[in-house]
Amino acid sequence: MNIRRRIYHLDEIIYEEGSESSMLFLIKNGEIELSKKARFESNKSCLNTPKSTERIVIAQKTHSDCFGEVEMALEIPRDTRAKCVSSTLDVYYISKRRLY
């Protein structure tokens, strides 16, 4: 196995929703948030109202937490966006091809 380490900084995106899921991550220090796109109608009284897109935070991960493993194991695109929400994020990561 070839485990690597990387440092991210505040507001840096680790991966985007819909991207290929080829790595899993383990947080050494720092915090991330996992979010999804959500569409809302701006005026429910009108049927042809345009919808706005916002991001909804569905989870926060911190020291010793893993993330990205579910999509990688299921071999599906990323279901969420992972973003650094601490001043720095220190993570270990391993690629799918090194794991299997």
Secondary structure, DSSP 8 states (H G I E B T S, - for coil): ---EEEEEETT-EEE-TTS---EEEEEEES-EEEEEEEEEES-TT-TT--EEEEEEEEEEE-TT-EESHHHHHHT---SSEEEE-SSEEEEEEEEHHHH-
